[in-house]
Structure formats: C-alpha cells, structure tokens
Amino acid sequence: MRKTILLLAACLLMILTAIPGLGLADQQPAKLTLYEGPKTMQTSGDAAVSVNGYDLFVYDVMVNHEHIWNANTQPTTTPMAYFDFEGTVRVRIEMPGLSQAVESAVVQPYAWGIVPEVKDGAVSFTITEPGQYTVVFNGSVNKALHLFANPLETDVPDPNDPDVFWIGPGEWAMDAIALQDNQTLYLSGGAVLHSIISVANASNVKICGRGLIDGSDYPAWNQAGSYARVPIDLNRAKNVTVEGIGIVNSNCWNLNSFSSKNVTINNVKIISGRQNGDGFTFQSCTDHLVTNCFARTWDDSLVIKNYAGSTKGITFKNVQVWTDLAQSMEIGYETDKGMTLDPEISGVLFEDITVLYNFHKPVISIHNSDDAFVHDIAYRNIVVENAFMQGDNGNNKELIEMTLQNSSWSTVRDEFGSIDDVTIDGLTVLNTLDGKVPRSRLSGIGEENRITNVTLRNVRILGEPVTTLKEMKLSTDDYCDGIVIE
Amino acid sequence: MKRFFCLILALLLAVPCMALCENAEEIETIVTVVTAPPQTKPERPPCFPDPADDYIPLPETENLAQGKPVLSGAHTDVYVIKNVNDGKTDTYWESKGFPAETLFDLQGTYAVSTVAVCLNPSSIWEPRIQEIAVMVSLDGENFTQAAAPEKYEFDAASGNRVRIDFEQTQAAFVKVIFTLNSAARTGGAQAAEICIFE
C-alpha cells in the first residue's frame, strides 16, 4: 500500500513537471535584455509596461487616426516599447493615459492566441516567442500599445572595427549619414538617432541593432521650410542588410529602396503618422526579402513601383501591417515613371501577411497606372483581422482592387499595360466594418490591355468559405479573362 | 509510519504547486540592462566626428548677400532663387539649365573681394564640380569680370563649399554665373547659399 502511494505520488510529480504551461518542464530562466531610454527623454505617461517585473522605457510615437488624406494633418501618439528575450516572460501593462480604466484588452495578431488577464485596470499576459504584439484596450484603437519583443541579439558588430559606426544608447542627432562600401552602422538598443541614413551606389552595407531612427526633429516634408528626410534610403545599392531597428516619426517615407539589388530586411519595425508616411517602399528593385517586420503607416504600408526600369523578385514574408491611410499591399500606381522600354513588375510574393487594421483603401491592390506588364504576383496566407476600409467618399474601399487606368500618378498617359498570372491562395478576413463581405474590383481598359489569369483559392470571409465570384462580390469588366475562385 | 508517508506525499505534491504559484507571480529571469549615458541634450554620435573643422573657412566679416534682393532666370521645381541668400544651407536654389545667373543688389557700394558658393554640407550630397564666374557692377548695367570662369570642386569633406577670392573691387551689384554642374541628376546650377564678403 505504501509503495503504491509513493508510486502514485511520483507519477503525479512527473506528470505535473511535464506540463509546459506550468513552467516546470523548462527550468531554464528567462533571458531578458532591457534598454534604458535616453536621459534626455521621459518614458510615456500614457502607458507603464513591465516584463517579468522589470519596467520598460515606453516611447510615445506618432500615429494618425485621420483616415482620409489631409495635407496638413496633425498626428497623435501611441505608446511603443521594446525589449529582447528568450524563454517565457510575463508582460504587465497599465494605461494611465486612457480616460477610462482598462476593462478589456485584446492582443493582436489574434493568431498568437493570447487571452490577456485584465485585473484592477492592469493587463497581463505571457509570451514565449519573439515577435510584434499589439494590445488594444477597451475595444478602441486609441493608445493601442505596440510591444516589440525582439530575439536576443547575436553577432553584434565589433565597435573597434574601422568599418563599423557604433552608436550606443542615448539621444543622438546629425544631419545625415552616408554609408559607403563594406560599412556597418550599428544602432544600439536604447539609442534614438535623429538623422537619415543614405546608402547610395554602395555595396555590402549593413544597418542593424535595436535602436530607433526618429524623424520628429523635422516638420512633415510638405510643410513650409521642411523637406523629405527618408530615414533609410537605398539608392542603387547592392547587398544591403537592415536588421532589428525601429523607424518612428518619419516626416515622409520610411524605408525606401530605389534601383537596388539583393536587399534583406528583417525584424524592422515602422510606425508613422505623417504625410506620405509609406512603410517599406521599393522602386525598380530586384531581389528584396522582407521578413518578420511590422509597418503601421499613414500611407501605403508595403509598396512596389517602377521609377527607372523593372521590378523583379520581391518577397514580403511574415509581416504585420496596420494601414491607417491608403493601401496595405500596393503595386503601383506608378509602374513606369521612368518611361523605360518594356517595363515589368514580376516575381512578387506576399506571404504570411497579417493586416491588423486597414482603415482606408484596398488591402490587396495592383494599380497599373502606366504601361507595365505586371505578372507572376502571389499572395499566400493573408489574414485581414479588421478590414475597416472607409475609402474616399465611398470609393476605393474594396478588399481587392486591380486596375489598368490613368491616375494622377500616371506618367505614361497614352499607353497601357496588362496584369497576368495573379494568385491569391489563402485569404482570411475576420472582421469588416459593416459585418458584410467587402466588394472587390478588377478592371482592364482595352482589348490589348487586360487582366488575365487571376486565381483565388482558400478564401474565408467572416468565418465562411467563399467559393464563387458572386459571394466574393468581385466585379470584372469586359477586359478581364480567366478570373476564377476555387 | 503512516504519518511519515503522508508527509512525504504532501511534500511531493507541494513542490509543483508552489512552483506553479511562483510562476504566476515571478519568473526566474537573467536580466541585462543596457544603460544610457548622462546627457542633457541630443549629441552628435562620437563615431562621426564633426567635419566642420575641415570646412573651407569663410571670412568672418558680414555676408553682404544675405537677405538682399536677388534675381535669376528660371528655376527647377520648387528650388527658388530666394533660397540662395536666406541664411540656411538646408534650402537651395536650382536653375533650369545653363548658363545660370544670379544677380545680387547689395543696396550700397562695397569693396568686395570674396564670393562663396555653398551647398548643403551633408555627406549625402555627392561630390560635384560647378563652373562659376563672378562679375561686378556699380550701376547694375555695366559689369566687369572679377573672377574668370573656373571649375570648382564641391565635397562634403570640405563643407560642400567653395571660396572665390579676387582682387578687391568696388561693387553695388554682383553677378555669379554658373556654366556647368557635373552632378548627374541635376539639369542646372545649384547653390544653398551664395555669400559675398568685403
């Protein structure tokens, strides 16, 4: 009998220790790297965030809740914090900046499956994976917290390397940084850099770290006395890596690449709320890979255009998008701004994209507004958590829009191109503004300028599978062929 | 003996239960805190020494051009002529083609001896060559050449500025004439500031 009792107790102990959720299976302590904010700045008064009991520095960064273009728009702010970790950490959030006590909270992307605990106005939840987490309070996106939980840093550049510019924690300012061949700029966590970084006609360049590039020291680019200061601007660059940093408060576009090749962008976080604050925007580029990134923008979030030649081989994978203005995944409108011979945009893949919110224009859009041949475009596993497109005065609020027509951004006005071979495989829409399936639209412009071979499959909207174009509310015109949904 | 086994059993069960409670409140953590240096204002990153020490020096006398009436021909886009003597090097004038003339009314007669042409000192302005000449006049109609056309190199390492010294000359009007700009992307002359000194 005694042996049986002991045996049962031992078994129970083994079972309990094997359950991961109890935290007993993994005896390894969490590893956590925290970054003090610059002494010249104060942590946000809107949010207090701690991880495993350790306080984070919280930044107030510009965002914009005005969901229609306004040349003189005034952004507001939302809290943002970041840290690095490995293991299991418990996040605790208090929101003194809200007018009401926190009664509910949601962690996005919903795919994390996190159900936060809300108790006495504080929100708590556990995370085990590095990634980007957005917390929305009391059912309102006002003061939503963006929490960037980075993996622990590896391969930190050697500060003594003569080709390494090593910027430590603190607040720094200089007009501009021009990186040359084989140079690395390291921006440490805890650093806030007021500057712009240019990589022009240079190769083998790296920009990395955990710090922030902050454009708040300049007015919006279109205001009197100001001008566009793109935080990271790649111009005819080759073999460039951008990794780990954040870009906030830009006064124009955020991460721009023009006629560049072999660019890898990983774990870069963009939050912008000012005029023309496009996120990742590439013109006439080849072989760009964007992974594990975040873009909350007040203009197109992920953008591909042709400014001087063709585009080929662009992949966005595992990217979270929050589009306060314009489109989430935009190809166009400019598809031949440089008026080159036989322009194309091809080999483009958007995969594992989560659109946290789109408040304005189409989520998926190809606006072939010049004369390019746009083809071999794929969208795989696109999850739109909140498709809240308001459009402009009732227009441009489609879920999917592909068009061949002139626009105010057209350069080539007397010729048109075509769109061919587009696949949307895996499109899930969880919420819409009116609880209905949003409309989609495909429109060619002539017998020689058609939209052809567009395949949609594995589409679910508002919990229901969508298997016909009618259910999809997808309209086509006489210049569309081979438009199917499976 | 029975009590002993009960005690053992209780201990065995208590260990995971206590650990479970601790997990909810406190997770064992190895923390690294990256601290910020003492600062009272944003500073220039130490890895980028201030290049101003290597800038071409300008006379310390009054810049006679600043804020004075200035004319030019057509300009490119938004880069209007008033930018050329507004005292700021982050705004600039760009002509539409060549030759490009800028005409300054000094609103008085001065013994001028130096003209400086400045671009934005930022290193993102790639090196370029501009060909520049200077002419002076007392009445705004009859001009004499103070500095013949010459090619000048603009480089951020020296402040993206050039200094044109010439024999001291009485002048009420100064004309700065551009005939070339090697920068690939421009179709005209460029100047963030044109300065005139005695």
Contacts between the chains, C-beta under 8 A, distances in Angstrom:
chain1	res1	chain2	res2	distance
A	2	B	1	7.8
A	2	B	5	5.2
A	5	B	5	6.0
A	5	B	9	6.0
A	6	B	5	7.0
A	6	B	8	6.9
A	6	B	9	7.5
A	9	B	8	7.3
A	9	B	9	4.8
A	9	B	12	4.4
A	9	B	13	6.8
A	10	B	12	7.1
A	12	B	12	7.4
A	12	B	13	6.8
A	13	B	12	5.3
A	13	B	13	7.6
A	13	B	15	7.2
A	13	B	16	6.3
A	16	B	16	4.0
A	16	B	20	8.0
A	17	B	16	6.4
A	22	B	16	6.9
A	22	B	19	7.1
A	22	B	20	5.2
A	22	B	23	6.6
A	23	B	19	7.1
A	23	B	20	7.4
A	23	B	23	3.9
A	23	B	27	7.0
A	24	B	16	5.9
A	24	B	19	5.3
A	24	B	20	7.4
A	24	B	23	7.7
A	29	B	27	7.5
A	29	B	28	3.9
A	29	B	29	5.8
A	29	B	30	5.3
A	30	B	27	5.5
A	30	B	28	6.9
A	30	B	29	4.6
A	30	B	30	7.1
A	31	B	29	7.6
A	31	B	30	5.0
A	31	B	32	7.8
A	32	B	29	5.3
A	32	B	30	7.0
A	32	B	31	4.9
A	32	B	32	7.1
A	33	B	31	7.7
A	33	B	32	4.6
A	33	B	33	7.9
A	33	B	34	6.7
A	34	B	31	6.5
A	34	B	32	7.2
A	34	B	33	5.0
A	34	B	34	7.0
A	35	B	33	7.8
A	35	B	34	4.7
A	36	B	33	6.7
A	36	B	34	6.5
A	36	B	35	5.1
A	36	B	36	4.2
A	37	B	36	6.5
A	38	B	36	5.3
A	38	B	39	6.3
A	38	B	42	8.0
A	39	B	36	5.4
A	39	B	37	7.3
A	39	B	38	5.8
A	39	B	39	4.9
A	39	B	40	7.6
A	40	B	39	5.1
A	40	B	40	6.6
A	40	B	41	6.0
A	40	B	42	6.3
A	52	B	26	7.5
A	52	B	27	5.1
A	52	B	29	4.5
A	52	B	31	7.8
A	53	B	26	6.6
A	53	B	29	7.8
A	54	B	29	7.4
A	54	B	31	6.0
A	54	B	33	7.9
A	87	B	27	7.8
A	88	B	27	5.9
A	89	B	27	6.6
A	89	B	29	7.5
A	90	B	27	5.9
A	165	B	45	7.4
A	165	B	47	4.5
A	165	B	48	6.7
A	166	B	47	5.6
A	167	B	45	4.7
A	167	B	47	6.4
A	168	B	37	7.0
A	169	B	34	5.6
A	169	B	35	6.8
A	169	B	36	4.5
A	169	B	37	6.7
A	170	B	36	5.4
A	170	B	37	5.0
A	170	B	39	5.4
A	170	B	43	7.1
A	171	B	39	6.1
A	171	B	41	7.7
A	171	B	42	4.4
A	171	B	43	7.4
A	172	B	42	6.0
A	172	B	43	6.1
A	172	B	44	6.8
A	172	B	45	4.6
A	173	B	42	4.0
A	173	B	43	7.2
A	173	B	44	6.8
A	174	B	44	5.2
A	174	B	45	6.5
A	174	B	48	5.9
A	175	B	90	7.8
A	175	B	120	8.0
A	175	B	121	7.4
A	175	B	122	4.7
A	176	B	122	4.3
A	176	B	123	6.1
A	176	B	124	4.5
A	177	B	48	6.9
A	177	B	123	7.4
A	178	B	122	7.8
A	178	B	123	4.1
A	178	B	124	5.0
A	178	B	156	7.8
A	188	B	34	6.8
A	189	B	34	5.5
A	190	B	34	5.0
A	190	B	35	7.7
A	190	B	36	5.5
A	192	B	42	7.9
A	193	B	45	7.4
A	194	B	42	6.1
A	196	B	124	7.3
A	198	B	123	7.9
A	198	B	124	4.3
A	200	B	124	7.1
A	200	B	126	6.9
A	225	B	91	7.4
A	227	B	90	7.2
A	227	B	91	7.7
A	233	B	124	8.0
